[in-house]
């Protein structure tokens, strides 16, 4: 068996508080002059779902990065922190001309005929991946945000953070959450609003006492700047309180994706049983039609409508059959409410041999079957030496093993609070599916909340919302999800390769992570190590420690980077 031959200064911006109005829920009041400045760069100055245009990728990337950590709308950030900020040198970056927007529109229409011929005449769907768009979706619920973020290939989402932004502002005396139309038309409307308001009242009331307690229990060290300490303690406060936020909470999501991925996303949104998602599909379609019309037009075509019908029918029929089977399981005593947070359900017994064969394969002039036979014939020491050489020294968690590690797969059943799920859902190079958001698995209260003497109001608000969610679920199971707070548990399954497990376990156990998902990542690592110690020994950057202020080290590093930039 022969072997083959080796072969700009950072911009610090203070948030400007502007009182919102009913027609302007994010507090934006653009003057005529400001609207004129914005118009060349957004597809619509007023609509809550709009696209970006005439901006280089570097500007759009920086804009969305700010977006996730700000309470401002995207247009306000663009105006205040880019267009009108002298430090940003915006005019030079975009090379703005008076008729740039007109030229962009003309170019789109000129290209449309060409893409029509390719997309329809030749049927090459992959051509739709050549056109991309940035879109901002504002004032949507967390239910809608999760639907947008479920797409794992072709779309990159960035959501407003619950760690860096307080969710206690009101619009004309009302908290910013979705008053879902079906619920509000039902007999549950008053109870729903009362429970949601109580959650936000409690969240708002607990911010200051929680922040004071966090600071009292973790005083600032002499070597820590006040900025780093304030940022870390504030983030810790919001982390502790985020369980009070319901899934109806309004948020912002920025998306960048290609046309093919957006077409599939639109199709799924149109087929959703939830009115909010269907409405969002129409708004998203409009924004994308202004940027990449040829790439997304099939989502609303006859072909798209047939696909939507297929998705609806299969969902309904499967749900009906699954419901009947679930009732049978209940009759025999189901263990569905078992509270084990991380369960390794399945793994490959021959993973070491499969990984070894995959490591050998590119270095041989032989078939995969022959590589597997060679792997099976190797001694344990030979196999270990080869795997360790393949992993290498790994001086950083960013040094990831190669694709041979994708030959080993693991399936986990996970049960954790919705807050932790929201973070782990962002991993897209794996298979994951969740069950409906509900209250049947109970809720999680951070130990610190009880330690600080704040557990009673925290639990009261959760239990009121839980009772309302359960009552709505009896009649409107899909819509009831809006009433469920982040503190309640959700169950979901994950199948991932060993290579992705390296990434997930090392990233999500990092000190700056939220304790909820850190514990899940740590336990996944433990269970993989228990069945495949040799394959897992290269995971050298899984942090098994606990931390009082998770963000503090990251904020210290940020201080150091700022000092270096100022000196440079």
Secondary structure, 3 states (H helix, E strand, C coil): CCECCCCCCCCCCCCCCCCCECCECCCCCCCHHHHHHHHCCECCCCCCEEEECCCCHHHHHHHHHHHCCCCCCHHHHHHHHHHCCHHHCHHHHHCCCCCHHHHHHHHHHHHHHHHHHHHHHHCCHHHHHHCEEEEEEEEECHHHHHHHHCCCCCEEEEECCCCCCCCCCEECCEECECCCHHHHCCCCHHHHHHHHHHHHHHHHHHHHHHHHHHHHHCCCCCCCCHHHHHHHHHHHHHHHHHHHCECCECEEEEEEEEHHHHHHHHHHHHCCCCHHHHHHHHHHHHHHHCCCHHHHHHHHCHHHHHHHHHHHHHHHHHHHHHHHHHHHHHHCCCCCCCCCCEEEEEECCCHHHHHHHHHHHCCECCCHHHHHHHHHHCCHHHHHHHHHHHHCCCCCCCCCCCHHHHHCEEEEEEEEEHHHHHHHCCCCCCEEEECCCCCCCCECCCHHHHHCCCHHHHHHHHHHHHHHHHHHHCCCCCHHHHHCECCEEEEEEEEEEHHHHHHHHHHHCCCCCCHHHHHHHHHHHHHHHHHCHHHHCCCCCCCCCCCCCCCHHHHHHHHHHHHHHHHC
